[in-house]
Amino acid sequence: MEKIKVIIDWDENFGAVSDLVEGCVATGKTFEQVKENYASALTFHLEGLENEEIPKELSGKYELEFELTAQALLHRFDKILTRAALSRITGINERQLGHYVSGYRNPKSEQRKKIVEAFHQLGEEFLSVS
């Protein structure tokens, strides 16, 4: 089964796009909504391709793999975790995290990696609770 990478970003709402499928985009107020909307938009987009060639990755069974930008990831958890808590688990200054959430600044790839790893570590700690 092919995995199709879909990037989710944030700018007043969540937006999804894949480099593999030009012109297919979706938005949503929540992370779950944008995932559902993108899956529907992709199905609609593929049905509408008449004389255009469908990418081979999409001609058989495929699975959508969603990757959030740092801004989308931080926004998704902004109401759940305080920036102070995020600063403690990521080691990134609270003010800098605020810049990332607002889109004023974009983190370098190593900073994004730090953020993702911190969320993974936090998730593992939650899973260890019995």
Backbone bond lengths (Angstrom), bond angles and torsions (degrees), N, CA, C in turn:
res aa  C-N    CA-C-N  psi(-1)  N-CA   C-N-CA  omega(-1)  CA-C   N-CA-C  phi
1 M - - - 1.439 - - 1.529 108.65 -
2 E 1.312 115.69 129.16 1.470 121.34 -179.68 1.526 110.34 -75.89
3 K 1.325 115.72 141.92 1.463 120.88 174.62 1.520 107.66 -103.61
4 I 1.315 115.70 124.87 1.457 121.95 -179.52 1.525 108.10 -104.53
5 K 1.330 116.58 117.72 1.461 121.54 -178.28 1.527 109.70 -80.12
6 V 1.332 115.22 125.18 1.461 122.33 178.71 1.529 107.17 -121.07
7 I 1.321 116.33 125.57 1.461 121.73 -179.66 1.525 108.73 -92.96
8 I 1.331 115.51 130.17 1.463 120.96 176.51 1.521 107.97 -112.49
9 D 1.329 115.41 128.54 1.460 122.30 -179.85 1.528 108.39 -122.30
10 W 1.319 116.82 174.50 1.458 121.69 179.42 1.522 109.96 -128.93
11 D 1.344 116.47 131.62 1.462 123.36 171.03 1.521 106.52 -159.96
12 E 1.311 116.80 86.65 1.469 124.59 -174.45 1.530 112.79 73.37
13 N 1.296 118.92 -22.56 1.469 125.24 169.02 1.523 107.26 -160.59
14 F 1.322 116.28 173.66 1.460 119.85 179.81 1.526 109.60 -79.06
15 G 1.319 116.76 141.55 1.459 122.39 176.24 1.519 109.51 -131.85
16 A 1.337 116.39 141.26 1.468 121.00 -177.22 1.518 110.64 -125.24
17 V 1.338 115.45 142.04 1.458 122.13 179.35 1.530 108.56 -154.72
18 S 1.324 115.92 151.21 1.461 121.19 175.71 1.520 108.57 -126.16
19 D 1.323 116.39 137.31 1.467 120.49 177.41 1.523 111.54 -64.29
20 L 1.312 116.50 -23.24 1.457 121.55 -176.64 1.531 112.66 -73.39
21 V 1.342 116.62 -29.68 1.466 120.88 -174.36 1.525 109.17 -121.50
22 E 1.309 115.76 94.67 1.455 121.20 -178.30 1.530 110.50 -67.05
23 G 1.326 115.95 131.82 1.458 120.46 176.07 1.514 115.09 89.26
24 C 1.300 118.37 -2.55 1.465 121.22 179.40 1.525 108.30 -102.39
25 V 1.329 116.18 112.59 1.458 121.89 179.90 1.522 109.30 -135.12
26 A 1.314 115.87 161.77 1.464 120.90 175.72 1.519 108.55 -152.12
27 T 1.326 115.54 154.38 1.452 121.31 176.07 1.521 109.32 -130.71
28 G 1.314 115.38 165.88 1.457 120.67 177.11 1.512 110.48 -170.85
29 K 1.313 115.93 153.00 1.467 121.09 179.59 1.529 112.03 -72.32
30 T 1.342 116.77 -28.08 1.463 120.69 -179.83 1.525 109.43 -121.73
31 F 1.324 115.06 164.70 1.459 120.68 178.26 1.527 110.47 -62.23
32 E 1.325 116.43 -45.23 1.470 120.17 179.83 1.525 110.97 -62.53
33 Q 1.323 116.12 -40.81 1.462 120.24 -178.99 1.529 111.74 -64.59
34 V 1.326 117.85 -42.24 1.462 119.37 -179.30 1.527 110.63 -67.78
35 K 1.328 117.81 -34.10 1.469 119.98 176.91 1.528 110.36 -64.14
36 E 1.331 116.66 -46.50 1.469 120.63 178.58 1.527 110.81 -63.26
37 N 1.330 116.21 -43.94 1.464 120.65 -178.76 1.523 111.73 -63.97
38 Y 1.346 116.89 -37.67 1.464 118.62 179.52 1.526 110.78 -68.57
39 A 1.320 117.05 -41.73 1.471 120.13 178.48 1.529 110.05 -59.63
40 S 1.331 117.30 -42.81 1.473 121.33 178.20 1.523 111.21 -66.61
41 A 1.337 116.00 -43.18 1.465 119.99 -179.69 1.522 110.92 -63.41
42 L 1.319 116.95 -38.94 1.465 120.72 179.73 1.526 110.62 -65.34
43 T 1.321 116.94 -44.35 1.470 120.72 177.62 1.522 109.94 -59.35
44 F 1.331 116.49 -47.40 1.465 121.64 179.43 1.527 110.63 -61.84
45 H 1.328 116.54 -42.67 1.466 122.01 -179.54 1.532 110.99 -61.81
46 L 1.328 116.34 -45.87 1.468 120.35 -178.80 1.528 111.42 -66.49
47 E 1.334 117.20 -37.14 1.467 120.48 177.37 1.525 111.17 -65.18
48 G 1.335 116.38 -30.10 1.459 121.02 -177.53 1.520 114.83 -83.78
49 L 1.317 117.99 -8.18 1.463 120.45 178.64 1.522 108.75 -75.32
50 E 1.316 116.58 107.27 1.465 119.63 -177.39 1.519 111.65 -90.96
51 N 1.304 116.56 -69.13 1.463 120.35 -177.73 1.526 112.34 -99.43
52 E 1.310 115.64 2.65 1.457 119.39 179.95 1.525 109.56 -91.44
53 E 1.299 114.55 150.49 1.463 119.86 -178.45 1.530 110.51 -81.66
54 I 1.316 115.89 132.07 1.462 121.44 176.22 1.528 107.53 -78.43
55 P 1.335 117.56 131.72 1.467 119.16 177.78 1.529 110.52 -55.24
56 K 1.326 116.54 139.61 1.472 120.52 -175.07 1.524 111.98 -58.32
57 E 1.344 117.72 -30.74 1.463 120.98 179.40 1.526 111.97 -64.29
58 L 1.332 116.11 -23.37 1.463 120.61 -177.14 1.518 113.30 -103.65
59 S 1.326 117.71 0.11 1.465 120.22 -177.33 1.524 112.20 -79.97
60 G 1.320 117.72 -21.41 1.470 121.39 177.56 1.519 109.78 -113.20
61 K 1.316 115.41 -149.00 1.465 119.86 177.66 1.523 108.64 -78.33
62 Y 1.330 114.51 140.19 1.462 119.54 179.17 1.523 109.44 -145.12
63 E 1.312 113.95 162.15 1.462 121.55 178.41 1.521 107.44 -129.64
64 L 1.322 116.49 134.15 1.454 120.65 178.21 1.527 108.98 -83.28
65 E 1.320 115.01 129.14 1.467 121.67 178.86 1.529 107.14 -115.46
66 F 1.327 116.02 111.16 1.458 120.86 -174.17 1.523 111.06 -91.47
67 E 1.338 115.19 131.43 1.463 121.85 177.23 1.520 107.63 -122.87
68 L 1.317 116.34 124.52 1.455 121.01 -179.31 1.519 110.47 -90.99
69 T 1.327 116.14 139.91 1.459 119.55 170.73 1.525 106.56 -68.62
70 A 1.322 116.82 166.23 1.465 120.10 179.76 1.524 110.39 -59.13
71 Q 1.327 117.28 -41.24 1.461 120.53 -179.64 1.528 110.98 -62.63
72 A 1.321 117.42 -44.61 1.466 121.08 179.64 1.525 110.96 -66.20
73 L 1.318 116.93 -41.20 1.463 121.30 179.75 1.526 110.65 -62.75
74 L 1.325 116.35 -48.29 1.460 120.11 -179.82 1.526 111.24 -65.78
75 H 1.319 117.10 -38.13 1.468 119.80 178.71 1.527 111.03 -66.12
76 R 1.312 116.42 -39.48 1.467 120.35 -179.14 1.530 111.39 -58.61
77 F 1.320 117.28 -36.46 1.461 120.94 -177.51 1.530 113.25 -104.44
78 D 1.329 117.56 8.53 1.465 121.96 -176.00 1.526 112.45 -61.27
79 K 1.317 118.39 -35.36 1.468 121.52 -178.88 1.533 111.71 -86.97
80 I 1.328 117.24 -10.36 1.463 121.54 -177.23 1.526 110.81 -97.15
81 L 1.327 116.51 -45.01 1.463 122.00 -179.72 1.520 109.13 -115.89
82 T 1.318 116.46 135.56 1.459 119.26 177.09 1.528 109.44 -70.98
83 R 1.301 115.31 160.50 1.472 118.73 177.82 1.521 110.54 -67.10
84 A 1.324 116.57 -30.25 1.473 119.75 176.62 1.530 109.64 -63.40
85 A 1.333 116.50 -43.09 1.472 120.21 178.31 1.521 110.29 -65.52
86 L 1.333 116.77 -42.73 1.465 120.35 178.20 1.525 110.71 -62.20
87 S 1.323 116.18 -38.28 1.460 120.26 178.77 1.529 110.72 -62.86
88 R 1.334 116.03 -41.22 1.470 119.62 179.64 1.524 111.80 -65.36
89 I 1.346 117.57 -41.11 1.469 118.01 -176.14 1.526 112.91 -81.43
90 T 1.346 117.17 -23.91 1.468 119.35 -179.09 1.523 113.17 -97.22
91 G 1.338 116.27 -24.54 1.459 119.76 -174.64 1.522 112.24 78.78
92 I 1.323 116.91 12.11 1.467 122.15 179.76 1.525 108.21 -102.43
93 N 1.313 116.55 136.39 1.452 123.09 -179.92 1.531 111.04 -51.40
94 E 1.340 115.76 138.84 1.465 122.09 -178.38 1.533 112.02 -58.23
95 R 1.319 116.36 -41.79 1.470 120.47 -179.87 1.537 110.27 -64.59
96 Q 1.336 115.95 -39.84 1.468 120.42 178.89 1.527 110.13 -63.83
97 L 1.340 117.09 -41.13 1.467 120.52 176.44 1.527 110.47 -59.89
98 G 1.330 116.35 -39.15 1.466 120.63 176.96 1.519 111.46 -61.16
99 H 1.334 116.55 -39.55 1.470 120.54 176.89 1.525 110.64 -63.69
100 Y 1.337 116.65 -38.88 1.467 120.45 179.56 1.527 110.89 -67.03
101 V 1.341 117.10 -42.93 1.468 121.04 -179.25 1.524 110.45 -63.20
102 S 1.330 116.76 -43.17 1.468 120.62 -176.60 1.525 112.83 -76.52
103 G 1.321 117.06 -15.49 1.457 120.13 -177.72 1.517 112.84 86.74
104 Y 1.340 116.69 3.01 1.461 121.11 178.62 1.524 110.68 -62.57
105 R 1.315 115.35 -36.31 1.463 121.30 175.67 1.520 108.92 -133.79
106 N 1.320 115.91 152.14 1.464 121.52 175.45 1.521 108.57 -111.45
107 P 1.328 116.80 133.42 1.463 118.59 -179.38 1.523 111.90 -72.31
108 K 1.312 115.19 149.49 1.464 119.94 172.58 1.519 107.52 -69.82
109 S 1.312 116.57 165.02 1.466 120.32 -175.42 1.530 111.96 -59.14
110 E 1.328 117.62 -35.73 1.468 119.12 179.77 1.531 111.39 -68.68
111 Q 1.342 117.41 -33.37 1.464 120.49 176.45 1.526 110.40 -69.39
112 R 1.339 116.60 -41.33 1.463 120.28 177.84 1.526 109.52 -61.44
113 K 1.323 115.99 -41.65 1.466 120.99 179.27 1.530 110.18 -61.12
114 K 1.332 117.04 -41.36 1.462 121.93 177.38 1.529 111.06 -59.55
115 I 1.328 115.87 -43.46 1.464 121.49 -179.12 1.524 110.06 -64.27
116 V 1.321 116.81 -48.11 1.471 121.12 -178.88 1.526 110.38 -62.92
117 E 1.328 117.22 -45.18 1.467 120.53 179.63 1.527 111.39 -61.95
118 A 1.329 117.00 -37.42 1.465 120.28 178.43 1.529 110.57 -64.71
119 F 1.327 117.49 -41.34 1.469 120.67 176.85 1.529 110.70 -64.28
120 H 1.318 117.25 -41.20 1.468 120.53 178.05 1.526 110.67 -62.68
121 Q 1.324 116.40 -43.79 1.464 120.64 179.60 1.528 110.34 -63.15
122 L 1.329 117.01 -42.20 1.460 121.04 178.11 1.526 110.46 -62.61
123 G 1.326 116.73 -41.83 1.461 121.19 177.52 1.518 112.06 -61.27
124 E 1.325 116.57 -41.70 1.469 120.83 178.06 1.525 110.90 -63.27
125 E 1.335 116.27 -38.71 1.464 119.49 178.00 1.527 110.67 -65.34
126 F 1.326 117.54 -40.58 1.469 120.66 177.05 1.524 110.76 -62.87
127 L 1.334 116.71 -40.52 1.463 120.37 -179.41 1.529 112.46 -67.28
128 S 1.321 117.27 -24.97 1.466 120.06 -178.28 1.529 112.51 -77.78
129 V 1.324 116.92 -11.77 1.464 120.80 179.23 1.520 109.03 -77.00
130 S 1.341 115.39 131.11 1.473 118.11 179.10 1.507 111.23 -120.96
